[in-house]
Amino acid sequence: MTHDDTFTRDHYRVFYPITTRWHDNDIYGHINNVTYYSYFDSAVNRYLIEEGGMDIHSAPVVAFVVNSNCDYRAPLAYPQQLEAGIRVEKLGNSSVVYRVGIFAAGERQAAASGSFTHVFVERAVQRSAPIPADIRAALESIT
């Protein structure tokens, strides 16, 4: 896989729609760079909740973001409809690295592509913990 592969739709396993909001734009008329991280977080957590059964309010093991980055190729702006594509690039015992692509709806090339790392921790003590079985199964299905 090359870095350019991460900008193609075929690289991703599941997609979620994103409705842009007026305040996503910055004074330059395009979506501000920090907003992409919000899109990453929303797409990944939606997947964990819907496919992995994660209970964000009371699960004893939760996921914390420990690293993220993003490369930008094309501007996007409100009121465009977008899609976030996700896949798992690396699955460890207590951590997972996702690749997230942000696409204008229906486009084959991502406007932005980044990685997003979660470490699973015991909520009560905030120490690293193994990824719960249901979540691990969901993550394995998009590797």
Backbone as CSV, one residue per row, in Angstrom:
resi,resn,N_x,N_y,N_z,CA_x,CA_y,CA_z,C_x,C_y,C_z
1,MET,0.835,-1.175,0.000,0.000,0.000,0.000,0.882,1.241,0.000
2,THR,0.533,2.176,-0.830,1.231,3.457,-0.831,0.374,4.489,-0.119
3,HIS,0.995,5.605,0.221,0.265,6.694,0.869,-0.899,7.159,-0.011
4,ASP,-0.696,7.172,-1.325,-1.765,7.607,-2.234,-2.974,6.683,-2.170
5,ASP,-2.773,5.408,-1.824,-3.900,4.473,-1.718,-4.893,4.914,-0.652
6,THR,-4.407,5.598,0.376,-5.291,5.999,1.464,-6.257,7.101,1.035
7,PHE,-6.076,7.643,-0.152,-6.967,8.679,-0.665,-8.004,8.117,-1.636
8,THR,-8.021,6.789,-1.846,-9.007,6.200,-2.758,-10.116,5.514,-1.980
9,ARG,-11.316,5.596,-2.504,-12.497,5.015,-1.858,-12.326,3.514,-1.607
10,ASP,-11.647,2.815,-2.505,-11.488,1.359,-2.377,-10.700,0.946,-1.140
11,HIS,-9.974,1.855,-0.554,-9.143,1.558,0.627,-9.990,1.344,1.885
12,TYR,-11.206,1.863,1.896,-12.035,1.892,3.108,-13.087,0.795,3.099
13,ARG,-13.511,0.384,4.299,-14.424,-0.764,4.440,-15.862,-0.378,4.766
14,VAL,-16.060,0.757,5.427,-17.406,1.188,5.815,-17.462,2.712,5.709
15,PHE,-18.628,3.227,5.345,-18.800,4.667,5.138,-19.992,5.186,5.935
16,TYR,-19.842,6.411,6.424,-20.924,7.097,7.127,-21.101,8.490,6.532
17,PRO,-22.354,8.918,6.393,-22.592,10.281,5.880,-22.250,11.328,6.941
18,ILE,-21.832,12.476,6.467,-21.564,13.620,7.334,-22.321,14.805,6.757
19,THR,-23.105,15.435,7.581,-23.769,16.672,7.190,-22.925,17.819,7.712
20,THR,-22.398,18.617,6.811,-21.596,19.755,7.248,-22.499,20.792,7.900
21,ARG,-21.879,21.616,8.728,-22.604,22.666,9.444,-21.982,24.014,9.111
22,TRP,-22.771,25.061,9.226,-22.296,26.406,8.921,-20.996,26.721,9.658
23,HIS,-20.919,26.375,10.930,-19.720,26.720,11.704,-18.518,25.824,11.408
24,ASP,-18.658,24.828,10.526,-17.500,24.035,10.105,-16.543,24.862,9.244
25,ASN,-17.085,25.848,8.525,-16.257,26.692,7.656,-15.448,27.684,8.480
26,ASP,-14.272,28.027,7.956,-13.467,29.066,8.589,-13.565,30.345,7.757
27,ILE,-12.798,31.353,8.099,-12.912,32.618,7.388,-12.415,32.545,5.948
28,TYR,-11.734,31.465,5.602,-11.259,31.290,4.229,-12.299,30.615,3.335
29,GLY,-13.447,30.239,3.933,-14.540,29.688,3.145,-14.490,28.187,2.939
30,HIS,-13.662,27.496,3.698,-13.654,26.030,3.603,-13.653,25.440,5.017
31,ILE,-13.878,24.131,5.099,-13.938,23.475,6.404,-12.579,23.594,7.081
32,ASN,-12.606,24.065,8.313,-11.379,24.272,9.071,-10.694,22.944,9.357
33,ASN,-9.378,22.946,9.367,-8.610,21.711,9.536,-8.969,20.953,10.811
34,VAL,-9.216,21.633,11.918,-9.510,20.926,13.165,-10.850,20.196,13.117
35,THR,-11.747,20.626,12.257,-13.071,20.005,12.150,-12.964,18.577,11.630
36,TYR,-11.963,18.291,10.830,-11.788,16.937,10.305,-11.601,15.922,11.427
37,TYR,-10.931,16.337,12.507,-10.736,15.432,13.636,-12.061,15.103,14.320
38,SER,-12.971,16.036,14.336,-14.319,15.781,14.840,-15.033,14.766,13.959
39,TYR,-14.866,14.892,12.660,-15.457,13.915,11.729,-14.876,12.522,11.983
40,PHE,-13.564,12.436,12.160,-12.914,11.148,12.442,-13.529,10.514,13.686
41,ASP,-13.580,11.310,14.753,-14.083,10.836,16.039,-15.529,10.353,15.925
42,SER,-16.353,11.112,15.228,-17.766,10.740,15.077,-17.921,9.444,14.293
43,ALA,-17.192,9.292,13.189,-17.314,8.087,12.371,-16.832,6.848,13.124
44,VAL,-15.672,6.942,13.747,-15.116,5.790,14.468,-16.018,5.393,15.629
45,ASN,-16.466,6.366,16.406,-17.320,6.035,17.552,-18.686,5.521,17.120
46,ARG,-19.208,6.021,16.026,-20.467,5.463,15.518,-20.284,3.987,15.197
47,TYR,-19.171,3.658,14.543,-18.899,2.261,14.217,-18.794,1.417,15.488
48,LEU,-18.049,1.891,16.476,-17.882,1.135,17.721,-19.219,0.919,18.427
49,ILE,-20.079,1.911,18.420,-21.386,1.807,19.062,-22.303,0.873,18.285
50,GLU,-22.423,1.100,16.977,-23.373,0.329,16.167,-22.921,-1.094,15.887
51,GLU,-21.653,-1.276,15.613,-21.165,-2.598,15.206,-20.492,-3.371,16.333
52,GLY,-19.879,-2.656,17.281,-19.163,-3.313,18.368,-19.925,-3.348,19.677
53,GLY,-21.072,-2.661,19.720,-21.873,-2.655,20.940,-21.292,-1.837,22.077
54,MET,-20.432,-0.893,21.767,-19.816,-0.089,22.819,-20.869,0.771,23.520
55,ASP,-20.843,0.724,24.843,-21.717,1.557,25.669,-20.868,2.706,26.192
56,ILE,-20.963,3.850,25.529,-20.079,4.967,25.873,-20.365,5.552,27.247
57,HIS,-21.549,5.292,27.789,-21.921,5.883,29.066,-21.530,5.028,30.272
58,SER,-21.545,3.697,30.128,-21.310,2.883,31.322,-20.427,1.662,31.122
59,ALA,-19.852,1.478,29.958,-18.971,0.326,29.758,-17.767,0.412,30.682
60,PRO,-17.333,-0.709,31.234,-16.152,-0.686,32.108,-14.856,-0.425,31.339
61,VAL,-14.857,-0.706,30.027,-13.692,-0.443,29.186,-14.113,0.525,28.081
62,VAL,-13.363,1.615,27.963,-13.643,2.640,26.960,-12.377,2.924,26.153
63,ALA,-12.521,3.699,25.087,-11.387,3.989,24.212,-11.025,5.470,24.270
64,PHE,-9.737,5.745,24.443,-9.226,7.119,24.458,-8.371,7.342,23.213
65,VAL,-8.510,8.496,22.610,-7.648,8.875,21.492,-6.279,9.243,22.046
66,VAL,-5.237,8.640,21.473,-3.876,8.953,21.911,-3.026,9.551,20.791
67,ASN,-3.528,9.471,19.568,-2.779,10.028,18.443,-3.719,10.229,17.266
68,SER,-3.489,11.283,16.511,-4.238,11.497,15.273,-3.423,12.393,14.362
69,ASN,-3.648,12.231,13.078,-3.004,13.097,12.093,-3.867,13.127,10.847
70,CYS,-3.623,14.098,9.997,-4.432,14.235,8.789,-3.622,14.901,7.683
71,ASP,-3.780,14.381,6.470,-3.225,14.994,5.266,-4.400,15.484,4.426
72,TYR,-4.262,16.683,3.881,-5.344,17.320,3.139,-4.975,17.428,1.667
73,ARG,-5.934,17.130,0.796,-5.688,17.199,-0.639,-6.579,18.197,-1.361
74,ALA,-7.794,18.407,-0.842,-8.736,19.289,-1.539,-9.642,19.950,-0.509
75,PRO,-10.034,21.191,-0.746,-10.927,21.855,0.203,-12.365,21.350,0.080
76,LEU,-13.046,21.356,1.199,-14.473,21.054,1.263,-15.122,22.220,1.993
77,ALA,-16.420,22.423,1.791,-17.078,23.564,2.439,-18.555,23.286,2.660
78,TYR,-19.094,23.923,3.704,-20.528,23.914,3.927,-21.175,24.564,2.718
79,PRO,-22.235,24.022,2.156,-23.132,22.979,2.627,-22.929,21.621,1.954
80,GLN,-21.702,21.266,1.614,-21.457,19.969,0.975,-21.861,18.808,1.870
81,GLN,-22.330,17.736,1.228,-22.551,16.472,1.923,-21.262,15.672,1.796
82,LEU,-20.842,15.087,2.901,-19.579,14.348,2.933,-19.815,12.906,3.359
83,GLU,-18.761,12.108,3.220,-18.756,10.733,3.716,-17.417,10.478,4.393
84,ALA,-17.465,9.778,5.515,-16.245,9.342,6.189,-16.100,7.849,5.947
85,GLY,-14.976,7.446,5.377,-14.659,6.032,5.200,-13.695,5.616,6.291
86,ILE,-13.910,4.422,6.857,-12.984,3.949,7.889,-12.533,2.520,7.613
87,ARG,-11.377,2.214,8.125,-10.833,0.862,8.121,-9.838,0.758,9.275
88,VAL,-9.533,-0.464,9.665,-8.513,-0.693,10.690,-7.205,-0.997,9.982
89,GLU,-6.166,-0.282,10.361,-4.840,-0.525,9.793,-3.972,-1.393,10.686
90,LYS,-4.171,-1.295,12.008,-3.375,-2.098,12.932,-4.219,-2.378,14.166
91,LEU,-4.289,-3.637,14.542,-5.077,-4.048,15.693,-4.162,-4.754,16.677
92,GLY,-4.018,-4.156,17.847,-3.193,-4.739,18.901,-4.053,-5.340,19.993
93,ASN,-3.453,-5.624,21.125,-4.173,-6.184,22.267,-5.090,-5.147,22.914
94,SER,-4.569,-3.927,23.091,-5.357,-2.878,23.745,-5.463,-1.608,22.908
95,SER,-4.945,-1.639,21.699,-4.999,-0.439,20.865,-5.374,-0.785,19.431
96,VAL,-5.837,0.238,18.727,-6.211,0.085,17.323,-5.870,1.381,16.597
97,VAL,-5.336,1.225,15.389,-5.068,2.368,14.522,-6.061,2.296,13.366
98,TYR,-6.845,3.336,13.223,-7.810,3.444,12.129,-7.223,4.330,11.040
99,ARG,-7.683,4.132,9.821,-7.463,5.066,8.734,-8.847,5.631,8.424
100,VAL,-8.943,6.948,8.337,-10.211,7.605,8.051,-10.020,8.513,6.839
101,GLY,-10.901,8.371,5.860,-10.888,9.245,4.694,-12.151,10.084,4.678
102,ILE,-12.017,11.349,4.335,-13.169,12.237,4.225,-13.357,12.567,2.744
103,PHE,-14.535,12.224,2.245,-14.865,12.346,0.828,-16.035,13.293,0.620
104,ALA,-16.024,14.080,-0.453,-17.259,14.709,-0.900,-18.158,13.543,-1.316
105,ALA,-19.436,13.619,-1.000,-20.353,12.501,-1.254,-20.221,11.989,-2.689
106,GLY,-19.987,10.670,-2.798,-19.901,10.015,-4.100,-18.568,10.112,-4.807
107,GLU,-17.646,10.902,-4.308,-16.339,11.057,-4.968,-15.448,9.845,-4.719
108,ARG,-14.582,9.548,-5.682,-13.669,8.406,-5.548,-12.400,8.770,-4.789
109,GLN,-12.018,10.033,-4.811,-10.789,10.477,-4.144,-11.137,11.256,-2.874
110,ALA,-10.444,10.926,-1.800,-10.661,11.617,-0.529,-10.082,13.029,-0.591
111,ALA,-10.769,13.941,0.048,-10.247,15.293,0.201,-9.225,15.330,1.340
112,ALA,-9.372,14.392,2.288,-8.457,14.304,3.431,-8.369,12.851,3.880
113,SER,-7.223,12.477,4.396,-7.019,11.122,4.916,-6.126,11.217,6.147
114,GLY,-6.531,10.496,7.194,-5.738,10.558,8.408,-5.774,9.269,9.184
115,SER,-4.949,9.208,10.210,-4.991,8.064,11.105,-5.446,8.538,12.475
116,PHE,-5.944,7.584,13.238,-6.616,7.885,14.496,-6.383,6.674,15.383
117,THR,-5.724,6.839,16.521,-5.375,5.714,17.385,-6.164,5.766,18.683
118,HIS,-6.801,4.642,18.996,-7.483,4.470,20.276,-6.698,3.498,21.136
119,VAL,-6.611,3.782,22.420,-6.151,2.819,23.407,-7.346,2.545,24.310
120,PHE,-7.633,1.276,24.526,-8.737,0.883,25.399,-8.243,0.845,26.824
121,VAL,-9.051,1.407,27.722,-8.670,1.523,29.123,-9.835,1.134,30.027
122,GLU,-9.481,0.665,31.204,-10.492,0.445,32.245,-10.936,1.823,32.733
123,ARG,-12.220,2.077,32.626,-12.753,3.388,32.984,-12.416,3.761,34.437
124,ALA,-12.573,2.829,35.358,-12.424,3.125,36.788,-11.002,3.512,37.173
125,VAL,-10.001,2.885,36.548,-8.615,3.134,36.949,-7.787,3.810,35.858
126,GLN,-8.370,3.945,34.674,-7.713,4.594,33.534,-6.369,3.966,33.192
127,ARG,-6.380,2.635,33.174,-5.207,1.864,32.778,-5.559,1.040,31.542
128,SER,-4.556,0.787,30.734,-4.731,0.006,29.515,-5.433,-1.322,29.805
129,ALA,-6.320,-1.716,28.883,-7.082,-2.966,29.031,-7.230,-3.622,27.667
130,PRO,-7.391,-4.940,27.625,-7.631,-5.612,26.347,-8.918,-5.099,25.692
131,ILE,-8.911,-5.072,24.381,-10.109,-4.675,23.633,-11.187,-5.726,23.899
132,PRO,-12.396,-5.305,24.311,-13.475,-6.264,24.562,-13.785,-7.107,23.308
133,ALA,-14.192,-8.347,23.522,-14.370,-9.324,22.443,-15.314,-8.848,21.342
134,ASP,-16.472,-8.288,21.684,-17.425,-7.838,20.663,-16.847,-6.709,19.820
135,ILE,-16.131,-5.824,20.473,-15.510,-4.708,19.744,-14.380,-5.228,18.874
136,ARG,-13.576,-6.157,19.416,-12.481,-6.739,18.625,-13.031,-7.400,17.358
137,ALA,-14.120,-8.144,17.484,-14.718,-8.809,16.312,-15.145,-7.772,15.265
138,ALA,-15.757,-6.682,15.723,-16.167,-5.631,14.794,-14.953,-5.000,14.112
139,LEU,-13.888,-4.769,14.863,-12.684,-4.177,14.300,-12.013,-5.112,13.304
140,GLU,-11.972,-6.403,13.627,-11.366,-7.375,12.711,-12.094,-7.401,11.371
141,SER,-13.402,-7.126,11.382,-14.191,-7.201,10.136,-13.890,-6.036,9.180
142,ILE,-13.209,-4.987,9.662,-12.867,-3.879,8.752,-11.355,-3.704,8.611
143,THR,-10.624,-4.769,8.861,-9.169,-4.753,8.706,-8.805,-4.953,7.241
